[in-house]
Amino acid sequence: MCLSIPARIDKIVDGVATCSVGKSSYNTSLDLIPDEDVKVGDYVLIHTGFAIQKIDTEEANRILSTFDEFRELNEEMDREEQEQNKRII
């Protein structure tokens, strides 16, 4: 199974986009989506260093919100495991 993450394009130079996900930045090749009109501020799905698809802002925000929910759940489970001194899953 492959996982791609939505990232906002902050800068484009010579077919390489500097994209941000939260507080992290990634250099991402735009070679796989040359026909799409991507610009600074757009969101793309990135996988293994390549932008593989442009997505709209609303969809990107939904996906990022789901990632935040998973992070919060993981942190909650970690606290519970520490309190019980045993693995939950």
C-alpha positions in Angstrom: 0.0 0.0 0.0 1.2 3.5 -0.8 0.6 6.6 1.2 0.7 10.1 -0.3 0.4 13.2 1.7 -1.1 16.6 0.7 1.4 19.4 0.7 1.1 23.1 -0.1 3.4 24.5 -2.8 5.4 27.4 -1.4 7.9 27.9 -4.2 8.6 26.5 -7.7 12.0 26.6 -9.4 12.9 24.6 -12.5 10.2 22.0 -12.1 10.9 21.4 -8.4 8.4 22.6 -5.8 9.2 23.4 -2.2 6.2 22.1 -0.4 5.1 22.3 3.2 3.3 19.9 5.4 2.7 21.3 8.8 6.1 22.6 10.0 8.1 20.4 7.5 9.3 21.3 4.0 10.0 19.0 1.2 11.5 19.4 -2.3 9.1 17.8 -4.7 9.6 17.0 -8.4 6.7 18.2 -10.6 7.8 15.9 -13.4 4.8 13.5 -13.0 2.2 16.2 -13.4 3.6 18.4 -16.2 0.3 19.0 -17.9 -1.4 20.4 -14.8 -1.2 24.1 -14.1 0.2 24.1 -10.6 1.2 27.3 -8.9 2.3 28.6 -5.5 -0.5 28.0 -3.0 -1.9 24.9 -4.7 -2.0 21.6 -3.0 -0.5 18.4 -4.4 -0.3 14.8 -3.2 3.4 13.8 -2.8 4.8 10.4 -2.7 8.5 9.4 -2.7 9.6 12.9 -3.7 7.2 13.4 -6.6 4.0 15.3 -6.8 1.5 12.8 -8.2 -1.7 14.8 -8.4 -3.0 18.3 -7.8 -5.9 18.4 -5.3 -8.2 21.2 -4.3 -7.7 23.0 -1.0 -10.9 21.7 0.6 -9.9 18.1 0.0 -6.3 18.8 1.2 -7.8 20.2 4.4 -10.0 17.2 5.0 -7.1 14.8 4.6 -4.8 16.9 6.9 -7.6 17.0 9.4 -7.9 13.2 9.4 -4.1 13.0 9.9 -4.5 15.3 13.0 -7.2 13.1 14.3 -5.0 10.0 14.0 -2.1 11.9 15.8 -4.4 12.9 18.6 -5.7 9.3 18.9 -2.2 8.0 19.0 -1.2 10.4 21.7 -4.2 9.5 23.7 -3.4 5.8 23.4 0.2 6.4 24.4 -1.0 8.2 27.6 -3.4 5.4 28.4 -0.6 2.8 27.9 1.7 4.7 30.2 -1.0 5.0 32.9 -1.9 1.3 32.7 1.8 0.2 32.1 0.8 -2.1 29.3 0.2 -2.1 25.6 -3.4 -1.5 24.5 -3.0 -2.9 21.0 
